[in-house]
Amino acid sequence: MSNQLRCLDWHKNYLQDLTWSKSTTILLQQSSTSPEPSPNSEDAKGKKLHGVRKELAQKDGAEGLSAETPVPAQLLSRADRVPKLTAAQKDELYALSMFRAKMRHVASNLIPEVASRTQDLTIDQVLDGLSLKSKMKGFKRGASKLRSAYPGHSYEEVDSDLGVIMPFRSGKKPLSKEAARILTTLGFLDGGAVSDGVAQHAEASPVLEKTKGATAPEPHALVIETPKELLSSPTELVPAADDHGEETIRAAKIAPRVKQETIQKHELVPREKDKAKIADMKGDNVREVKGDTFSLVPLTAEPTNVPRLSHDLSRVLFNPGVYQLQDPRSRVWNFDPYLGTLMPASEFNYDALNKYITSSEDSHLREVALTHTKRYIGSTSSMSGVLSHFHFLLSAFRNLNLENLTRGFKDDGVHFTRLQRGPTAIFLRHKDGVYAVDADKEFDSANILMSLGRSMEKLLTLDKDEFERYRRTTDAAKDAQLPTTEPEVYHYSGLGEFLLRSQLDAHDPRLPGTGMFDLKTRAVAAVRMMVHNHEVGAGYQIKQRFGTWESYEREYYDMMRSAFLKYSLQVRMGRMDGIFVAYHNTERLFGFQYVPVSELDLALHGQANRILGDQEFSLSIQLLNDIFNEATMKHPGQSLRFHFEAREATAASPPYMYIFAEPVTEEEIVEIQNLKKEEIRAFEERLFNPRPTQGPESAQDEDEIELEAEPDDAETANESDASVKPSTASNPNAGPSHRSNAANVAFLDSILGMNISEALGSKSIAGSVSQSGEKPGQGAFDCHPPNIDGSVGEPPMRKPLSAWKLNIRNLVNGLPVVRPGNLKEGDTWKLQYTLKPLSDHEARRHYTLCKNRRKATLEAPQDADEAASFYIRRLISMSRSGAEWRRHLDKLDAQRKRVVLYGDER
């Protein structure tokens, strides 16, 4: 009964509001012709513009007012309220006021070491000097807010702005325009609402503050638009029923306008509008390139000995979607059941496989480059990281297109993972007039996914008997009899001054183009989260096609955010048709999927027509070619270490990219590349020669071991031609607080839209700094990507350093656009850009910050944070229950007759 009364009361109030709002037009029309109330009336005695309707109703019998006709003060009261802050926002402002005092103290300490006076300090320098403890979450949010609101601004300007709004006191007094501007810049107020409110106060206040006896000005019309939703009847009334509780009634009272503004699944967030910035190209240094006149050229004959898929897996190539190894309903095997159980890494003879050869070590690649007068050489694995940042820049950090996901999938992340967006580094090694691109291995580590990826490629392309020959035995002589694996097969392609090498995994002549495609093995979510303790997550199962967890859809979604961009670039560099994906949990295979380049492009570029992706790849190579030319001209005949980082648009500037080039000797390169060599060797020794299974007495410590859960860049670790990917810190035996969290941050960031990286960093950052003995505050706190305090400091002796800021402007059919979209045949895409050198002081400051951000992204340690632990334990729980579910299913299958589709019954 009470619910019915509440509904009726709400409906009554709604109709009253409707009647009140419809009178707006009538009153405004009368306001231009009717005389104002006399100076002796109640209105002229100081009735407040922002008075509420209840106060006016109590005075409806006063002189000059009519009970039936509202007065202008009533109408303006709703449109002209002073903007109010929530309690949480007031708390943030209070914390910001204390944070301001802390910044002043830091600024005074930076004089004269960093600058001669405070006027010369930037806000970034002051924030970099802060030493924030793990519990200072309010201060960290304040630092993040100031960085995003005042990028590159002086500290004095920021301090002056904060002084205008502090101390903040809410009330009926309207905000000044300056205070409203600052609060809007900081994100506390909506810009449109504040500007309207300030303007209305400025216009209305002189009329309301007329003293008695003053001559009233000529009345003028005020235009106030009544919201359409108030002029229309309610679209839906909640029926009075017993099952409608307080939450239902409260939801029904939300105005339709609020519901319409709620962000729907896969829609852009509102702040994306602020990123629609286009660079203004002026000056004589503007250069221009065009995408459709620069294409890949094959430089060698097409190879004929590329492997083909075995076990009749070629059926997957011509069937869109997932092809399950075993039908979950009928239990019929679609392929050979031998594929169901994977050979453990400890039983596979990896010594029989070819070793990976980097670009700088490939003598044949260098010979081809000299033959075709190419200046730069690189492989797909060493080039994809750099080219990813050019995609971010040229596309203005375009969101992913998730239309291939179902409506029931509950995850709204439309961005690439933070690990993908973090800074990347390469070496440009000079020899015999040719520069070779090698991946920077400073933060590399080994993991089981890399090893399994190599062995599974053989599983997918060899017959059962041939593959079994790679199984390790106790007979060393028998293992030595294994025939040597044939040399790897490559595509060599030219583009400008580049020679690109791409390893060819598989081939099918029925596919379009060259018929080549890449093999990718994809571990399930729980294994990727705990890649260095993969046994804990190996029980996680894929049970269904669709769903947020334990589904192919989850794995596909994670690939979109963390691997599709790299796959797309590698497919293009290798002139391939697509990728063949095998889903597994390190113990068994679940299914297969072929993703052509058109499907990759749909997710990355928003269109299945590959013309946009092809032209973006061409423009990226041209930009990289120009950057390398600039650097090698400045440091001729020297090897260089490059860092690239694309930065998102801010309120002050469109997207841009930082490029840093530091000359290095061959000895320095070897030292950096071998930093983790011993750790990788120790890990592989434990992996290939495991210790005996633990006894029951040690099982009680399983929970402690599980929280070591730490993933790697798993999406890139499963390729045979990929170099070792980043993960762990230098001590292989360290506990969880010392291990890497590269993919944890990236993966957890996708769960329920929660910013897990901030939660992880809040406790672990301070600990890692104190344990390393580095001075706090040397790093930079930045929202993109996450950062930690302290890390790489400047060497005692300054080495030469070159740095540039790359700004671009896209022109489609002659018109400037934020990013190209829906390109068709006949459309032209030109790129205007400037490559501005940075001053030495500016270059060194941004270089240190860039290296700090890279270290933070790849080596941020994981702490036992409650939020992170919750999701890790959730995956562990699903892994345990999945293992039990699999054992039960295997028992049932053992009682049935095995049926294989298109094969003999076994």
N, C-alpha and C positions, 0 to 999 in steps of 0.2 A: 504494500500500500504506500509506504514511504517513497519507493522508487517512482510510483505513478505520480505522486504529488510533485516530486522533483522535476519530472519531465514536463508536467503541465506548467509549473512555475517558470521553467526555462523557456517554454514556448510563449508564454505570456510576455515575458521580458523581451523576447525576440521581436514580437509583433509591436511592442511599444517602441523599440528602437527603430523599427521599420516606419512607423507613423512619424516619429520624430525626424528621421532622415529625409522622408519625402517632403516635409515642410521646408526643407532647405531652399529648394528652388523658388518657392513662393516668397519666402522671406527675403531672399537676395534681390528678387525683382522689386519688392516693396522698399528695400533699403535705399534705392537710388531716387525714389520719389517722395517717400514719407519724411517729414521733418524729424530731427533728433529730439529726444526728450528734453524738457526744459532743464536749466541748470539746477533747479531745485529737486529734480527727480532723484530716485534712488540710484539710477545708473550713473548720473553725473557726480554723485558723491563718492565715487571710487570703487565701483563694482569691479572685481578682478576678472581679467580676461580668462584665466585658467580655472575659474570657479567650477565646481561640479554641478551636475544637473539637480542634485538633491538640494543644494543651497538655493538655487533659483526657484525650485518648486515651493519652498517654504515662504518665498517672497512674491508669489504669483499675484497677490492682491495689492501689491505696492503700486504707487502712482506711476503711470506711464507703461504698465505691463498688463498684458492680457493673459488670462489663464489658458485661452485656446491657442494663442499665437506666441511661439517662443521669440526671444529677443536675440540680437546679434551676439551678445556675450555667451549665450547658451550654445550657439552654433560654433563659435570660435574656440570654445573650451576644449573640444575634442581634437581639433586640428592643430592646436597650438600649445600642447603640453610641453613642459620642460623635459628633455630627454633624461631618463633615469637609468642608473646602473644597477645591476643585480648585486646581491650580497657578495657573490664570488668575485665579481669585477672590482668591487670596493676593496676586498681583501688583496687583490692583485695590485691595486694602486698603492695600498698601504705598504705592501712588500717592496714596491718599486721605489717608494720614498726612502726606505731604509737602504735599498740597493744603491740609490743615488749617493748617499753618504759614503758607502763603501767605495764607490767608483772615485769619489773625490780624494779619498785617502790613497788609492792606488795611483791616481794621476799625479799626485804630489810626489810620490816615490819614483815616478818615471822621469822626473826632472833632475839632473840634465842628461841622464844616460841615454834615453830614447829621443828626447826633444829638448830644445833649449827653453821652451816655455809651453804652458798648457795650451795656448792657442794653436800650436803646431801639432798637437796630438789628434789622432783620429779615434773614433769610438771603438774601432777594432783593436787598436793598440791598447786601449785601457781595458777592454774586456779580456784581451789575451793575457793581461797581467794579473787577472783575478785568480785567486786560489779558492775555489768553491768546494766545500765538503759535500759528501754524498747526501747528507740530509737537507742541504740547502736547495730543495726542489723549487721553492718560490723564486729564489735568486736566479736559478738556472733558466726558469721560464722567462724571467725578466731579461736576462742576457739574450736569450733567443729572440724575444720580442723586439728588443732594441736593434739587434743585428738586421732583422728583416725589415724594420721600419726605417732605419737610417743607414743603409749600406754606403760605406765610403764617406760619410759625413764627419765633420769635425766634432771633437768631444765637447767643445765650448757650445756649439749649436744645440747638441742634445741636452746638455745640462741646463741651458737656458730654457728650452722647451719644457723640461720637467719642472722647472721652477714656476712656470705659469700655472700649471695644474695642481701644484702641491702647496699646502695641503688641500685635498679635494673635499668640498662640503656640498652635499646635495641639498636641495631645497627648491623653493618656488622662484628664486631669482634666476633669470635666464642666463645661459652660458654666453661668454663673449665669443666672438668669431674665432679669435686666436685659440682659446681653450678648446672650442669645438673642433677646430682643425687638428690640434695635437691629439686629442682623444680619438679622433677618427683615424689618424695616421697610425696610432698604436693599436687600433683594432677594437677599442672599447665601444665605439659608437658607429652607427651606419652613416656613411657620408651624406646620402640623399636626405635622410630624415633630419639630420642635424642642420644642414644648410637651410632646409625649408623652415624648421623651427626658429632658427636665429633670424631669418628674414621676416617671419611673421611677427616676432617680438619687436623687431626694430620698427616695423610699420605700425603695429597696434599700440605700442606703449605710449606715444605722444597723445593719442586720442583718449586713452584711459586715464592719463595723469593730468587731465585738464582741471584746474582749480575752479572753485565756484565763482561764477561771474564772468569767466573768460568767454570770449566769442567763439562759438563752435564753427569749425570749417564746413565748407560745402560737403554734404554727404557724397560718398562715392561707392560704387558697387565693388564688392569683394567676390571673387570667383572661388568657390569651394566645390570640388567635385565629390559627389556622394558615391562611395564604393558601390559597384554594380551588385555585389553580393548582398548588400543591404536593401536594394530596391527589388530584389527577386525573392520569391517565397523560399522557405527552407527546402533544400533538396532532399533531406532525409531526417525524419524524426525517429528517435528510439522508442519503440513500443514499450508500454508498461508491462513488464513481465517479471516474474520472480527471479529469473536467472540473470538479471542485469544488476550488477553490483555497482559500487562507487566508481570503479575504474571505467565501466561502460558509460555511465552518465557523464563523468568528467570528460571522456573522449568525445561524447556527442556535443559538448559545449564549445569545443574548439571551432573557431571561425573557419569557414571554408577556405578563406585566403591562406591561412596558415597551413592547412592540409595540402593545398596546391603547391606551396613553396617547399614542402618536404622533399628532400632529395630521393629520387627513386633509384632503383637498382641500375647500376652501370651508367648513370647520368654523370655529367661533369659537376664537380663541386663548384660552389659560387665563386671562390677565389680564382678560378681559372680565367674569369673575365679580366682580372687584373694583369694576367700574363699576356694578353693580346697586344704586345708591343712590337713595333716595326722599327728597325734601326734607320736613322736618318743619315744617308751617305752623302758626305760633302768633302770637298778637298780634291787634291790632285792624286792622292794615293789610292783611290778607289779602283779596284780591279774587277773584272767580269769574266765569268766562265759559263759555259753552256753544257747541258747534260747530254743532249741527244747526238752530239758529234764526237763522242769519246766512248768507244766500246772495246770489250775484250777481244783479243786476237790470238787464236791458237798458234803456238810457235813450234810445236813438234807434231809428229804424226800421231794419229789416234791409236792408243794402245789396244791390243787384241787379247791380252791375257788377264783381263780383269775378272775376278771370281763372280759367280752367279749364286743366287740363293739356293739352298738345298732344302730337303724335307717338304717339297711342294709349297714353300712359303711364298712363291711368286704370286699366288692367288691374292695375297694381301695387297699387292701393288695396284690391283684393278678393282678394289672394293673400298669405297670411302668408309671411314669410321674404324672402330676397333674390331679386330678379328680375334675372338677368344680362342685360346688353345684348347679349352674343354668347355662344352656347353654346360652352364651351371644347372639347367633344368633337366635335360635328358641324360647328362653325364657322358655324352658322346664326344670323343676326341676329334677335333677338326684337323689335327696334325699328329705326327708321330708322338706317342706318349713319352718317348725318350727325351723329348725337349722339356718335359715337365719338371725334372729334377736337374739342377745345375751342378756341374762338377765343382767341388770346393776349390778355392784358390790354392790351398795347401797341397792339392793333388795334381795340379796342372804344371807341366814343365815349361815355365816361361823362358828358360834359357834357350829353348828351341826357336823362339820368335826373334824377328829382326829388332834391333835396337833403333830407337827413334833418333833421327839425325836432324839437328837444328839447321836453320838456314845458313848460318856462318860456317858450319862444318860440312855442308854439302858441296863437294868440289864439282860435281856434274852441274848443279844449279848455277854455280859461278861461271862455268864454261859456256853454258847456254846464254847467260847474260852478256858475256863478252862477245859472243858470236852475233847477238842481235843488238849490240850497243845499248844495253839496259844498265842503268846506274844503280837502281835499288832492287834488292831481291828479298822475298819474304814468303812465309808459309801461311796457310789459312789459320793455324792456331796462334801464330805470333801477331797477325794483323787484325784479327777480329776484335780484340779489346779496344784498340785505337779507333777503328772504324765505327764502333758502337757509339763513341762520343760524338762523332760527326753526325750520326743519325739523330742524337738528342738535340744537337744544335740546329741542324737544317729543318727538323720537324717541330722545333720549339717545344720539345718534350711532349709530343703527341701522346694522348692516352691510348691504351690498348683497346681494340675493338673486341668486345666479348659476346658478340651475337651468336657465336657457335656454342655458347653455354646455355643450359636450360634455365627457366625461371626459378626452378626449385633450388638452384645452387646458391648457398648463402655465403657469399663473400663479395664485397663490393670494391676490392682493390683494383684500380684501373691503371696503376703505374708499374714501372719496372721495379725490381727489388733494389734496395739501397746498395747491395753488393754490386749490382749491375751498373749503377750510376756513380759509384765511387771512382776516384782518380785512377788512371792506369799508367803503367810505365813500360818502356821498351829500351833496348840497346840498339844503336845503329853502329855496327862494327865495320870498320874500314879495312879493306884488304885488296890490293891490286886494282885500285880505282873503282871498286864495287863496294857498296854499302849493304850489309845484310841486317835485316830486322830480326832480333831475337827477343823473346819475352823476358821480362825482368822477373827473376825467381827469388827475390829477396824474402818474400813471405810464403814460399811454397812449402808443401808437405805431401807425403804419400797417403794414400787411402785405398781401401779395398775396391772402390768403384772403378778406379783406374785399371787395376789388375783384372777385375772381372770383365771390364769392357773389352780388353784385348782378347781374353779367352773366348768370350761369347761371340766375337766376330768370326772366329774359327768355327764355333758351333753352328752358326747360321749359314756358313758357306761351304762346309765340308760334310761328307757323308758320315754316318755314325761310326763305321769302322775306321775311317781315316782320322776322325777326331779322337777316337780312343787311343790312338798312338801317341797322343800328347799327354796321356796320363802318366804321372810319375810312378815309378816302381822302386823297390828296394834293390834292384839289380842295376848298378851303375852302367855296366856294359851294355845292357839292353837299352837304357836311356840314350846312350851315346850313338846307337845305331839309327836313331831317328833322322830321316833325311833333312837336310838343311832347307828351311823355308825359302821359297822363291823371293827375290827382291821385291820391294814394294813398287807399286805402279803409280805414276803421277800424271796429272795434267799440268802443262806449262803454258801460261797465258800471259800476254803482254798488254799493258795498259799505260800509255804515256811512257815514262821512264822506269816503270815498275815491271818486274818479272815475278809472277805469282806462282807458287807451287802448291798443288792440291793433291793429297793422297786419295786414291780411288778405292773405295771399299767393295763396291758391288756394281753389277751392270745387268741390264735386261734390254735387249734390242727392241722390244715392243714399246718401251717408254718413249715419249717425245724427245727431240733433240739428240744429245749424245747417248742417251739411255743410261747414264751414270746416276747413282744415288748414294747417299751416305748412310752408314749404319750407326744408330744411336741406341745405347742401352740405358734405360731409365729406371733407377731404383725408386721404391715407394717412399712416401713422405717420412715415415718413421725411421727408415734407414738413413735417409739424407740428413735427418736431424741428429742422428747419433752415429755418424759415419766412422768414427774412431772407436766405437764400441757397438759395432753394427749387430752383434748377436742379440742385443737387447731389443732392437727394433725389427729383427728378421721375422718375427711372428705376425707382423702386420700384413693383412690380406687385402686383395682387391676382390670384392664380392659382387659388385654391381656396375652397370654402365654409368648411371647417373647418381648424384648425391654429393653432399659436402665432404664426406669422409668415406674411406674404403671403397673408392670408385675410380674408374678411369677418368671421369670428369675432373676429379681433384688433381690427378697427376697431369692432365692436359692443361689445366689452369695454371698450375705451378710452372710448367714448361713455358707457357706464354710469358709469364712475368720474369723468368730467370734464364731462359735458354733460347727462345725463338729468335731473338735478334742475332745471336751468335750463329745459330743454325742457318738463318737466311743469308748472312754474309758469307759463310763458308760454302754454301750451295752456289752462290753467284761466283765466287772466286774460282770454284772448281768446275764451272759450266755444267752443273748437275740439274736434275729434274726435281729432287726433293729428298726427304729423309725417311728411313725405315726405322721405326721405334719399337723396341722390345721391352715390355714392362716386367719387372722382376722385384723380388725382395731378398736377393743374394742366395736364396735356397731353391726357388722354383720360378719358372716363367708363368705369367698369367695370360698374356695376349700380345698382339702386334697391331701396329697401325702405320699406314703410309701417309705422310703429310707432304703434298706437293708444294712447290714454291708459291703457287697461287694462294694456297691456304695460309701459309706463313705471312704472305703479304696482306691478306685480309685482316689478320690480327694486328699486324704492325703498322700498316699504312692505311687501313680502312677501305681497301679496294682489292679485288681479286686480280684485276688487270696488272700485270707485272711492270708496266711501263714506269710507274712512279718509283718503285723500288730499284729498277735498273738505272734510272737517271740519278737517283739519290746516291747510289753506289758510285756511279761515274763521277759525280761532283765531289764526293768525299775523297776519292783517289786524287783528283786534280788539286784539291786543297792541300792534301797531305804531301803531294809532290812539290808544291810551291813552298810549303813550310820546310821540308827537308832541304830544298835548294837554298833557302835563306840561311838556314843553320850551317850547312856545309860551306857556304861562301864565307861565312863569318869565322868558321873554325875549319879551314881546309885541311884535308888529309888526316883528320882526327876522328876517333870513335866518340860517340856522344850518347849520353843517357837522357832520354826524353820522358817528360811527364805531361800527360794531357788531362784536362778536366773541363768538361762542359758545365756551365752554370745556368741555372734556371733564371727566368725573367723575374725582375723585382718591380716595385712600384716606380723605380727611377730609371730602369734600363731594360732593354729586351735581352733575350738569351745571348750569351757570349761564351768564349772558350779561352782558357789560359793554356799556353804552351811554354814549357821550360826545356832548355837544352844545356847540358853541362858536359864539358869535355872530360873524358875519362881515359885512363890508360888500360891496356890489356890486362895488367895485373889487378887493377881495381875491379874490372869486370869479372874476372875469375873468382876473386875473393867474394864478391856479392852473390854470384851465381852458386857458389859452393857453401853458402852460409848454412843451409839446411841439409847438406848432403849426408852428413853423418846421422842426423835424425831420421832421414828417409831410409837409409840403409838399415838402421835398427828396427824401424817399423816393418819393413819388408821381411826382415829376418823373423820377427814375431809372427807375421802373417803366413809366411810360407813354411815355417817350422813351428807350429803351435805347440804349447806345452800340453801335458796330459790334462784331461778334463778334471775340474775341481771336484773334490769330495763333498759329501753332505755337510761336513763341519764348516766349510767355507761359504756355504750358500747363504748364510745368515747376513753376509755383508753385501748381498746383491743390490739392495736398495741404495747403498752408498755408491756402488759402482754405477748404477743407472743414472745418477744425477751428473755423471761426467758427460752426459749426452751433448755431443758437440758435432755439428756437421761441417761439411766443407763446401766448396763451390761445386756441389755434386753434379749440377747440370753440365759442367764442363769436364768433369773428371772421368767420363766414361768414353773418351775417344782415344783411339790408339795413337793418333798423331798429335795429341795434346801434351804439352809439357805439364809438369807437376803443378797442381793448383794450390792456392794459398790456404793455410789453415792454422796449424799449431804454432805455439811459441817455441823457443829454442830448447827447452827442457822436455824431452819426451816422456819423462816419468813424473812430471808435475801433476798436481791435482787439478780439479776442474777450474779453479780460479786462475790457473796459469795457462789454460788451453785456449785455443782459438774459438771464436764465436762467429766466424764469417757468415756461414749460411744460416745459423740460428737466427741472427738478426734479420736476415733477408726473408726467411721463411715465416718466423713468428710475426713479422710485420704484416703478413698477409692474412693472419688469422683474425677474424672478426673486426678488421680495421683497427686493431690495437697497436699503438706505438710501443712495441716491446723493447726496441733498442734503447729508448730513453729510460725505461725501467731497469734494464740490465746495466746501463752505464752509470746510473745514479749511485750504485754501491761499489761497483767493481773498479771504476775509473780511479778513484782516490787511492784504493789499495794498490793498483798496479803501478801508480806513479811512485808511491812511497817505497814499494819494494824494489823498484828499479833504481832508486837513488837519484832520480832526475828531479830537477827543480820544477815545482808545480807552476802552472800558469804560462808555460812556454808555448802550449798548444793553442788552438782556437776552437771555441765552442761554436758549432754551426749546425743548422737544422738540415743541411743538405750537403753531403751526407753526415752522419753522426760523427762526433769528434771527441777526443779526450784531452785532458790537460797534460801538456808535456809530451815529448817524444823525441823527434830528431832535432838535435841542436846544431848550430852552425859550427863547422870545423874551426880550429884555431886559426888556420891560414885560409884566407878567402881564395877560392878557385874562380876562374872565369865562369860567368853565367850569362846566358841570353834568355830573354823572356819576351813573349808577345801576347797581345790581347787580340783575339780574332772576333770581329763583328761581321755579321752577314745580313743581307736583305734579299728575300725571295721575290722574283718577278715572274708571274705567270701570265703569258700573253701580254706582256708589257705593263701589267698592273702589280703594284706591291701587295703582298699577302703575308700574313703571319706564318703560314705553312701551306704548301701546296696540297691539294686534295682533289680526288676524283679526276685525275689526269686522263686524257684520252689521246688517241692518235691525232696528230695535227696541233696539239697544244705545245707551246714552247715554255721551257722553264730555264730562266737565266738566274745567275747568282752574282750579286754584287757583294764585295767584301773588302775589308781593310785589315791589314796585319800590322798593328801598331806596336813598336818596340816599347818596353817598359824601362824606366830608369833603373839604375843599379839598386838603389834603396828599395824601390817598389818591387823590383823583381825578386830580391832576396826575401823580403817580407812575405810575399805571396807564395814563393817557392817553399818556404818553411811551413806555411799553413797548408799548402797542398800535400806535402809529404806527411804532415800530421794527420790530415783527413784520410789519406790512403792507409796509413798504419792503423788508424782507428777503425776503419771499415774492415780491414783484413785480419786484425789481431785483437779486436776488442774482447777482453776476457769475459767469460760468463760467470756471474755470481749466482748464489742460490736465491735469486729474487722470487718472490711469491708468484708474481704474474707469469714469469717464464717457467718456473717449476710446475705451475698448474698445467700448462699446455704440454710440457714434456711428459709429465706424469699421465696426462690424458692419452698421449700417443703410446706410452709404455703400457697403459691399461688395455688399449685397443690391440697392441701387439700380443699381450698375454692371452686375451680372450680369443684373438685370431688364431694363435697357435693351437689352443684347445679346440676351436672350431675346425681347424684343418685336420687334427688328429682324428676327430670324430668322423669327418667326411672321408678320410682315407680308410677307416675301418668299414664304412658302408660300401665304398668302391671296391674293396677287396672281396666283398661278398657277391659282387655283380660280375657279369661277363663283360670284359673290356671290348668296346666297340669303337672302331676308328672309321671316320668318314673317308670315303674313297680308298679304303685299304682293307686288308684282311682282318677278320675278327680274331682277337687274341685272348 
